[in-house]
Amino acid sequence: MPGLFDLGGQAALVTGASGGLGRHFALVLARAGAKVALAARRGDALEKVAAEIASFDGRAFPVIMDVTDPASIEAGVRAAETELGPITILVNNSGIALTGPVLGQSEEDWDRVLETNLNGARRVSRAVAEHMIRLGHAGAIVNIASILGFRVRAQVSAYAASKAALIQLTRSMAVELARHSIRVNALAPGYIVTDLNRDFLSSPQGEEIRQKTPQRRFLEPQDLDGPLLLLCGPGSSGMTGSVVVVDGGRSAVF
Ligand SMILES: NC(=O)c1ccc[n+]([C@@H]2O[C@H](COP(=O)([O-])OP(=O)(O)OC[C@H]3O[C@@H](n4cnc5c(N)ncnc54)[C@H](OP(=O)(O)O)[C@@H]3O)[C@@H](O)[C@H]2O)c1
């Protein structure tokens, strides 16, 4: 049906847009017609993504933002809205993964993962949702979770806990923000090769994961395009508090 994936006239903010999935998501939203604020800490990488978007006549605006720093979030959201107009779509994609056993993990490592993956998404959501409510317009928030939010492996406790909590935050915000016409959903990908996991996925354990995935492959960023556009756009007008799993069947396997 035409129009269901059309984001023309909308302004989106994508965190972690300097590389990996966030860069890809920003390109997808821009191709669908959205103006896109590109947020992350590495300004030079953001400039490159902005140039890619400009090359097909898309509109992008780089915003230096550290999601662990509330002041940088406030300033970044304000700068993005001044440049692009009110943000109607937020993709909380910034994330880090640290591996290691629960026993012996440093407080700093645990806190860093939770601060980025959970608290970062909460802070940016709050800043953007407050603007949406003040300006009285509808919006869509998409949190990038993971199948590790409901399944676990050894050595990823902080990451898995952060993503499980992000899924519950998604549902909590969906319940509270529905009255303001703000929808909040999560996308839970399986394994896609990026800087986050390249070494791990090329190890024997990575190969084991690939073998146990019904589609016998790691996903490509493009596998997320349809689900992302669905959750950001008018095609999902009745969806909020949902978690959309895109994992090649991995989490269906016992
Ligand atoms: N790849 C997968 O298989 C997979 C599967 C499931 C879920 N995910 C999730 O997808 C998201 C993107 O992952 P990825 O694979 O694309 O990883 P990536 O290539 O390592 O990219 C992570 C992004 O997060 C940004 N970031 C990290 N800390 C930040 C901070 N404090 N403030 C702002 N931005 C920050 C980084 O930008 P700067 O360094 O420039 O700040 C970078 O752009 C993550 O939430 C991840 O958990 C990935």
The ligand as an SDF file (V2000), in Angstrom:
LIG
                    3D

 48 52  0  0  0  0  0  0  0  0999 V2000
   25.2510   -5.7520   15.5490 N   0  0  0  0  0  0  0  0  0  0  0  0
   24.4050   -6.6010   16.0780 C   0  0  0  0  0  0  0  0  0  0  0  0
   24.4490   -7.8100   15.8180 O   0  0  0  0  0  0  0  0  0  0  0  0
   23.3370   -6.1110   16.9990 C   0  0  0  0  0  0  0  0  0  0  0  0
   22.3440   -7.0200   17.3800 C   0  0  0  0  0  0  0  0  0  0  0  0
   21.3470   -6.5990   18.2360 C   0  0  0  0  0  0  0  0  0  0  0  0
   21.3280   -5.2900   18.6790 C   0  0  0  0  0  0  0  0  0  0  0  0
   22.3030   -4.4350   18.2960 N   0  0  0  0  0  0  0  0  0  0  0  0
   22.2350   -3.0750   18.8130 C   0  0  0  0  0  0  0  0  0  0  0  0
   22.2740   -2.1760   17.7340 O   0  0  0  0  0  0  0  0  0  0  0  0
   22.8450   -0.9350   18.1820 C   0  0  0  0  0  0  0  0  0  0  0  0
   23.9530   -0.5290   17.2280 C   0  0  0  0  0  0  0  0  0  0  0  0
   24.9670   -1.5140   17.2890 O   0  0  0  0  0  0  0  0  0  0  0  0
   26.0940   -1.6740   16.1700 P   0  0  0  0  0  0  0  0  0  0  0  0
   26.2390   -3.1390   15.9630 O   0  0  0  0  0  0  0  0  0  0  0  0
   25.8320   -0.7910   15.0280 O   0  0  0  0  0  0  0  0  0  0  0  0
   27.3780   -1.1810   16.9960 O   0  0  0  0  0  0  0  0  0  0  0  0
   28.5830   -0.2020   16.5940 P   0  0  0  0  0  0  0  0  0  0  0  0
   28.9550   -0.3870   15.1660 O   0  0  0  0  0  0  0  0  0  0  0  0
   29.6170   -0.4360   17.6400 O   0  0  0  0  0  0  0  0  0  0  0  0
   27.9350    1.2380   16.7720 O   0  0  0  0  0  0  0  0  0  0  0  0
   27.5740    1.7280   18.0350 C   0  0  0  0  0  0  0  0  0  0  0  0
   27.1860    3.1850   17.9100 C   0  0  0  0  0  0  0  0  0  0  0  0
   26.8400    3.6640   19.2230 O   0  0  0  0  0  0  0  0  0  0  0  0
   27.4570    4.9250   19.4020 C   0  0  0  0  0  0  0  0  0  0  0  0
   27.7130    5.1660   20.8250 N   0  0  0  0  0  0  0  0  0  0  0  0
   28.3740    4.3750   21.7050 C   0  0  0  0  0  0  0  0  0  0  0  0
   28.4490    4.9770   22.8960 N   0  0  0  0  0  0  0  0  0  0  0  0
   27.7980    6.1790   22.7700 C   0  0  0  0  0  0  0  0  0  0  0  0
   27.5480    7.2710   23.6480 C   0  0  0  0  0  0  0  0  0  0  0  0
   27.9760    7.2690   24.9290 N   0  0  0  0  0  0  0  0  0  0  0  0
   26.8680    8.3370   23.1740 N   0  0  0  0  0  0  0  0  0  0  0  0
   26.4270    8.3790   21.8920 C   0  0  0  0  0  0  0  0  0  0  0  0
   26.6420    7.3750   21.0100 N   0  0  0  0  0  0  0  0  0  0  0  0
   27.3330    6.2960   21.4510 C   0  0  0  0  0  0  0  0  0  0  0  0
   28.7440    4.8710   18.5830 C   0  0  0  0  0  0  0  0  0  0  0  0
   29.1000    6.1730   18.1490 O   0  0  0  0  0  0  0  0  0  0  0  0
   30.3230    7.0610   18.7470 P   0  0  0  0  0  0  0  0  0  0  0  0
   31.4250    6.1220   19.1170 O   0  0  0  0  0  0  0  0  0  0  0  0
   30.6520    7.9870   17.6090 O   0  0  0  0  0  0  0  0  0  0  0  0
   29.7390    7.7860   19.9050 O   0  0  0  0  0  0  0  0  0  0  0  0
   28.3120    4.0440   17.3820 C   0  0  0  0  0  0  0  0  0  0  0  0
   27.7870    4.8830   16.3690 O   0  0  0  0  0  0  0  0  0  0  0  0
   23.3150   -1.1730   19.6170 C   0  0  0  0  0  0  0  0  0  0  0  0
   22.3550   -0.7040   20.5260 O   0  0  0  0  0  0  0  0  0  0  0  0
   23.4050   -2.6890   19.6890 C   0  0  0  0  0  0  0  0  0  0  0  0
   23.2590   -3.1680   21.0010 O   0  0  0  0  0  0  0  0  0  0  0  0
   23.3060   -4.7960   17.4630 C   0  0  0  0  0  0  0  0  0  0  0  0
  1  2  1  0
  2  3  2  0
  2  4  1  0
  4  5  1  0
  4 48  2  0
  5  6  2  0
  6  7  1  0
  7  8  2  0
  8  9  1  0
  8 48  1  0
  9 10  1  0
  9 46  1  0
 10 11  1  0
 11 12  1  0
 11 44  1  0
 12 13  1  0
 13 14  1  0
 14 15  2  0
 14 16  1  0
 14 17  1  0
 17 18  1  0
 18 19  2  0
 18 20  1  0
 18 21  1  0
 21 22  1  0
 22 23  1  0
 23 24  1  0
 23 42  1  0
 24 25  1  0
 25 26  1  0
 25 36  1  0
 26 27  1  0
 26 35  1  0
 27 28  2  0
 28 29  1  0
 29 30  1  0
 29 35  2  0
 30 31  1  0
 30 32  2  0
 32 33  1  0
 33 34  2  0
 34 35  1  0
 36 37  1  0
 36 42  1  0
 37 38  1  0
 38 39  2  0
 38 40  1  0
 38 41  1  0
 42 43  1  0
 44 45  1  0
 44 46  1  0
 46 47  1  0
M  CHG  2   8   1  16  -1
M  END
$$$$
